[in-house]
Amino acid sequence: MKYVLGTATLAGLMAVSAFAHGGGQHVQGFLRAMTATSVTVEDAKHKMITVLLRPNTEVKKSGVMATMGDLKIGERVVIHAEENKADKLEAEEIDFGPAPAKP
């Protein structure tokens, strides 16, 4: 039951965030690798997608500002990214964790 509720909550968070970031691309899946300059995500089709980090990339856990140190391999993430001039994805924001509780 917790898994279903958590999945439904994350799906809702992803749907809301899709409207919040126009013109970008969303990368969703499980974090598989992390370096100082990039993260690699395995999507639902088991494709590995590497996204570059910007100095100003925001990291949020459950809607609250966090750091890259809070993010762990294996966590489900939603990354809001844009393509740069070299056709590489760059992260604007990385979201992870359950959706924030409603007041």
Backbone as ProteinMPNN parsed JSONL, in Angstrom:
{"seq_chain_A": "MKYVLGTATLAGLMAVSAFAHGGGQHVQGFLRAMTATSVTVEDAKHKMITVLLRPNTEVKKSGVMATMGDLKIGERVVIHAEENKADKLEAEEIDFGPAPAKP", "coords_chain_A": {"N_chain_A": [[0.821, -1.19, 0.0], [1.924, 1.272, 0.813], [3.82, 1.543, -1.185], [2.237, 1.872, -3.486], [0.882, 4.241, -2.852], [3.072, 5.972, -2.596], [4.091, 5.867, -5.206], [1.926, 6.92, -6.643], [1.861, 9.483, -5.555], [4.377, 10.475, -6.362], [3.976, 10.41, -9.121], [1.991, 12.342, -9.371], [3.435, 14.583, -8.522], [5.299, 14.721, -10.568], [3.608, 15.289, -12.727], [2.581, 17.815, -12.044], [4.975, 19.263, -11.996], [5.647, 19.171, -14.661], [4.122, 21.107, -15.894], [5.165, 23.323, -14.759], [7.636, 23.933, -15.8], [8.29, 25.185, -18.663], [9.235, 24.451, -22.064], [11.452, 22.902, -21.516], [13.059, 19.711, -20.939], [12.167, 16.576, -19.498], [13.698, 14.24, -17.428], [13.223, 11.156, -16.136], [13.552, 8.661, -13.683], [15.707, 6.188, -12.197], [18.478, 7.049, -10.199], [21.663, 6.221, -11.217], [24.38, 6.761, -11.408], [26.761, 9.201, -10.275], [28.645, 12.121, -10.523], [30.933, 14.86, -9.948], [30.239, 16.556, -11.964], [28.093, 15.533, -13.403], [25.056, 13.516, -13.658], [23.728, 10.222, -13.948], [20.903, 8.64, -15.177], [18.668, 5.909, -15.116], [16.114, 5.245, -17.246], [12.562, 4.371, -17.652], [12.61, 2.625, -19.778], [14.955, 1.367, -19.513], [17.101, 2.783, -20.475], [20.145, 4.494, -20.304], [20.708, 7.741, -19.267], [22.664, 10.535, -19.375], [23.062, 13.512, -17.622], [24.272, 16.737, -17.553], [25.564, 18.732, -14.877], [24.89, 22.013, -13.749], [26.503, 24.929, -12.38], [24.536, 26.267, -10.978], [22.493, 24.424, -10.598], [19.534, 23.401, -9.105], [18.678, 21.455, -6.278], [16.172, 19.496, -4.935], [14.538, 17.982, -2.253], [11.636, 16.405, -1.647], [10.355, 18.813, -2.217], [11.787, 20.694, -0.794], [14.699, 22.686, -0.527], [17.807, 21.088, -1.109], [20.961, 19.312, -1.087], [23.473, 18.018, -3.365], [24.737, 16.062, -1.955], [22.746, 14.937, -0.453], [21.434, 13.302, -2.14], [21.121, 9.964, -3.227], [22.518, 7.027, -4.773], [20.33, 5.014, -6.655], [17.973, 6.226, -5.937], [14.744, 7.474, -6.915], [14.377, 9.929, -9.369], [13.438, 13.115, -10.746], [14.356, 15.066, -13.315], [14.66, 18.327, -14.443], [15.571, 19.558, -17.401], [17.595, 21.191, -19.938], [18.612, 21.368, -23.366], [21.957, 22.048, -24.296], [24.176, 24.091, -26.34], [25.775, 22.177, -27.469], [24.141, 20.043, -27.789], [23.796, 18.538, -25.481], [22.277, 17.439, -22.45], [21.481, 19.6, -19.768], [21.079, 20.009, -16.328], [18.545, 21.848, -14.788], [17.065, 21.606, -12.511], [16.839, 19.164, -9.951], [14.686, 16.847, -8.689], [13.678, 14.859, -5.932], [12.593, 12.26, -3.672], [9.639, 11.786, -1.587], [6.529, 13.46, -2.381], [5.863, 16.736, -1.041], [4.064, 17.094, 2.058], [0.612, 17.912, 2.175], [-0.888, 20.871, 3.479]], "CA_chain_A": [[0.0, 0.0, 0.0], [2.817, 2.433, 0.856], [4.451, 1.655, -2.501], [1.233, 2.42, -4.403], [0.672, 5.627, -2.466], [4.289, 6.699, -2.943], [4.161, 5.959, -6.661], [0.883, 7.859, -7.059], [2.297, 10.802, -5.129], [5.46, 10.884, -7.248], [3.375, 10.664, -10.432], [1.346, 13.644, -9.262], [4.496, 15.579, -8.455], [5.861, 14.84, -11.914], [2.615, 15.938, -13.584], [2.568, 19.225, -11.681], [6.231, 19.88, -12.392], [5.69, 19.254, -16.117], [3.537, 22.379, -16.277], [5.917, 24.405, -14.136], [8.867, 24.192, -16.532], [8.01, 25.161, -20.098], [10.341, 24.451, -22.995], [12.527, 22.008, -21.107], [12.887, 18.276, -21.091], [12.157, 15.898, -18.208], [14.344, 12.934, -17.358], [12.684, 10.499, -14.952], [14.021, 7.297, -13.496], [16.504, 5.911, -11.008], [19.854, 7.524, -10.249], [22.586, 5.094, -11.315], [25.757, 7.231, -11.224], [26.829, 10.611, -9.93], [29.985, 12.69, -10.411], [30.877, 16.277, -9.611], [29.763, 17.322, -13.111], [26.954, 14.921, -14.089], [24.326, 12.401, -13.07], [23.213, 9.282, -14.942], [19.603, 8.126, -14.773], [18.107, 4.819, -15.906], [14.695, 5.527, -17.415], [11.65, 3.227, -17.621], [12.969, 1.705, -20.868], [16.302, 0.916, -19.142], [18.084, 3.58, -21.198], [20.952, 5.335, -19.417], [20.735, 9.124, -19.741], [23.574, 11.364, -18.586], [22.677, 14.916, -17.596], [25.322, 17.563, -16.961], [25.165, 19.627, -13.789], [25.297, 23.419, -13.843], [26.84, 25.453, -11.046], [23.321, 26.735, -10.306], [21.458, 23.391, -10.583], [18.848, 23.297, -7.816], [18.351, 20.102, -5.831], [15.069, 19.571, -3.974], [14.019, 16.738, -1.701], [10.263, 16.615, -1.176], [10.003, 20.213, -2.382], [12.627, 21.545, 0.044], [16.066, 22.769, -1.032], [18.721, 20.077, -0.588], [22.264, 19.346, -1.747], [23.805, 16.793, -4.086], [25.119, 15.092, -0.94], [21.538, 14.296, 0.058], [20.967, 12.385, -3.181], [21.804, 8.668, -3.145], [22.368, 6.108, -5.897], [19.149, 4.171, -6.543], [16.77, 7.013, -5.678], [13.96, 7.914, -8.065], [14.562, 11.359, -9.576], [12.865, 13.818, -11.883], [15.293, 16.143, -13.639], [14.2, 19.318, -15.405], [16.81, 19.848, -18.118], [17.569, 21.864, -21.237], [19.751, 21.036, -24.22], [22.877, 23.152, -24.502], [24.575, 24.266, -27.744], [26.428, 20.937, -27.919], [23.093, 19.021, -27.744], [23.88, 17.77, -24.237], [21.3, 17.878, -21.464], [21.988, 20.241, -18.556], [20.038, 20.033, -15.298], [18.135, 23.079, -14.107], [16.569, 21.207, -11.196], [16.71, 17.735, -9.672], [13.713, 16.603, -7.623], [13.624, 13.483, -5.458], [11.885, 12.111, -2.402], [8.182, 11.839, -1.687], [5.958, 14.798, -2.523], [5.646, 17.377, 0.254], [2.747, 16.907, 2.66], [-0.322, 19.025, 1.981], [-1.303, 21.439, 4.781]], "C_chain_A": [[0.864, 1.251, 0.0], [3.457, 2.658, -0.503], [3.494, 2.296, -3.499], [1.008, 3.893, -4.113], [1.875, 6.476, -2.847], [4.414, 6.898, -4.443], [3.143, 6.962, -7.181], [1.28, 9.292, -6.712], [3.389, 11.325, -6.043], [4.929, 11.196, -8.638], [2.682, 12.026, -10.44], [2.351, 14.769, -9.241], [5.08, 15.805, -9.839], [4.892, 15.561, -12.847], [2.569, 17.434, -13.309], [3.839, 19.901, -12.167], [6.344, 20.006, -13.899], [5.128, 20.584, -16.593], [4.352, 23.558, -15.747], [7.145, 24.802, -14.941], [8.604, 24.081, -18.023], [9.283, 25.122, -20.917], [11.482, 23.525, -22.65], [12.193, 20.563, -21.385], [12.921, 17.646, -19.703], [12.803, 14.533, -18.345], [13.88, 12.323, -16.05], [13.229, 9.085, -14.869], [14.798, 7.167, -12.204], [17.936, 6.375, -11.207], [20.802, 6.335, -10.218], [24.046, 5.492, -11.131], [25.726, 8.738, -10.983], [28.286, 11.023, -9.844], [29.831, 14.157, -10.022], [30.262, 17.099, -10.74], [28.545, 16.734, -13.816], [26.265, 13.867, -13.233], [23.843, 11.514, -14.217], [21.974, 8.62, -14.373], [19.215, 6.98, -15.697], [16.605, 5.051, -16.006], [13.862, 4.247, -17.441], [11.951, 2.194, -18.697], [14.385, 1.157, -20.688], [17.396, 1.597, -19.959], [18.831, 4.443, -20.187], [21.081, 6.724, -20.038], [21.634, 9.926, -18.807], [23.177, 12.823, -18.752], [23.791, 15.685, -16.89], [24.752, 18.448, -15.865], [25.686, 21.026, -14.072], [25.721, 23.876, -12.452], [25.598, 25.884, -10.263], [22.188, 25.706, -10.336], [20.859, 23.314, -9.181], [18.532, 21.835, -7.523], [17.279, 20.243, -4.762], [14.654, 18.172, -3.556], [12.655, 17.043, -1.105], [9.875, 18.089, -1.204], [10.84, 21.189, -1.576], [14.053, 21.528, -0.502], [16.961, 21.76, -0.32], [20.056, 20.249, -1.302], [22.477, 18.039, -2.496], [24.197, 15.695, -3.099], [23.931, 14.349, -0.347], [21.006, 13.227, -0.898], [21.789, 11.107, -3.158], [21.528, 7.832, -4.399], [21.156, 5.211, -5.635], [17.868, 4.942, -6.293], [16.071, 7.371, -6.98], [14.099, 9.433, -8.158], [13.734, 11.835, -10.767], [13.786, 15.006, -12.118], [14.675, 17.035, -14.702], [15.465, 19.824, -16.099], [16.539, 20.599, -19.413], [18.762, 21.385, -22.038], [20.628, 22.266, -24.359], [23.257, 23.222, -25.979], [25.238, 23.024, -28.319], [25.449, 19.76, -27.904], [23.226, 18.063, -26.565], [22.832, 18.314, -23.279], [22.001, 18.474, -20.253], [20.839, 20.392, -17.57], [19.812, 21.435, -14.762], [17.764, 22.744, -12.667], [16.493, 19.69, -11.109], [15.781, 17.59, -8.487], [13.761, 15.132, -7.237], [12.907, 13.468, -4.124], [10.39, 12.176, -2.602], [7.698, 13.293, -1.821], [5.754, 15.406, -1.143], [4.216, 17.164, 0.742], [1.889, 18.143, 2.419], [-0.771, 19.533, 3.346], [-2.735, 21.109, 5.122]], "O_chain_A": [[0.576, 2.197, -0.733], [3.625, 3.797, -0.939], [3.893, 3.166, -4.273], [0.95, 4.706, -5.035], [1.715, 7.581, -3.367], [4.799, 7.974, -4.901], [3.456, 7.766, -8.06], [1.052, 10.209, -7.501], [3.349, 12.482, -6.459], [5.383, 12.148, -9.272], [2.784, 12.773, -11.413], [2.143, 15.803, -9.876], [5.328, 16.943, -10.238], [5.32, 16.366, -13.674], [2.522, 18.235, -14.242], [3.78, 21.009, -12.701], [7.074, 20.872, -14.381], [5.6, 21.135, -17.587], [4.225, 24.674, -16.251], [7.648, 25.913, -14.775], [8.688, 22.989, -18.586], [10.299, 25.692, -20.519], [12.41, 23.383, -23.447], [11.17, 20.245, -21.991], [13.631, 18.132, -18.823], [12.494, 13.77, -19.26], [14.105, 12.886, -14.979], [13.349, 8.397, -15.883], [14.591, 7.916, -11.249], [18.538, 6.127, -12.251], [20.751, 5.527, -9.291], [24.868, 4.662, -10.742], [24.815, 9.445, -11.413], [29.082, 10.363, -9.176], [28.718, 14.631, -9.795], [29.811, 18.22, -10.508], [28.009, 17.357, -14.732], [26.805, 13.394, -12.233], [23.582, 11.997, -15.319], [21.977, 8.11, -13.252], [19.405, 7.061, -16.91], [15.901, 5.057, -14.997], [14.403, 3.155, -17.268], [11.594, 1.025, -18.556], [14.945, 0.555, -21.604], [18.488, 1.053, -20.118], [18.216, 5.053, -19.313], [21.506, 6.868, -21.184], [21.396, 9.989, -17.601], [22.981, 13.309, -19.866], [24.2, 15.337, -15.782], [23.594, 18.86, -15.925], [26.796, 21.195, -14.576], [25.335, 23.267, -11.454], [25.602, 25.87, -9.032], [21.032, 26.071, -10.121], [21.581, 23.179, -8.194], [18.164, 21.076, -8.419], [17.438, 21.0, -3.804], [14.444, 17.293, -4.392], [12.535, 17.839, -0.174], [9.156, 18.563, -0.325], [10.626, 22.398, -1.664], [14.557, 20.476, -0.895], [16.891, 21.593, 0.897], [20.256, 21.219, -2.033], [21.749, 17.069, -2.286], [24.005, 14.514, -3.388], [24.088, 13.257, 0.199], [20.225, 12.36, -0.505], [23.016, 11.157, -3.079], [20.458, 7.918, -5.0], [20.978, 4.71, -4.525], [16.779, 4.382, -6.42], [16.712, 7.549, -8.016], [13.958, 10.139, -7.16], [13.384, 11.064, -11.66], [13.974, 15.845, -11.237], [14.221, 16.553, -15.74], [16.323, 20.441, -15.468], [15.414, 20.637, -19.911], [19.799, 21.037, -21.475], [20.133, 23.382, -24.518], [22.704, 22.477, -26.788], [25.258, 22.843, -29.536], [25.87, 18.606, -27.994], [22.812, 16.907, -26.65], [22.531, 19.507, -23.292], [22.992, 17.928, -19.768], [19.755, 20.849, -17.933], [20.744, 22.119, -14.34], [18.092, 23.477, -11.733], [16.128, 19.019, -12.074], [16.038, 18.133, -7.412], [13.871, 14.26, -8.098], [12.647, 14.511, -3.523], [9.918, 12.577, -3.666], [8.389, 14.228, -1.417], [5.501, 14.685, -0.178], [3.282, 17.067, -0.053], [2.378, 19.272, 2.454], [-1.009, 18.745, 4.261], [-3.227, 21.512, 6.175]]}, "name": "protein", "num_of_chains": 1, "seq": "MKYVLGTATLAGLMAVSAFAHGGGQHVQGFLRAMTATSVTVEDAKHKMITVLLRPNTEVKKSGVMATMGDLKIGERVVIHAEENKADKLEAEEIDFGPAPAKP"}
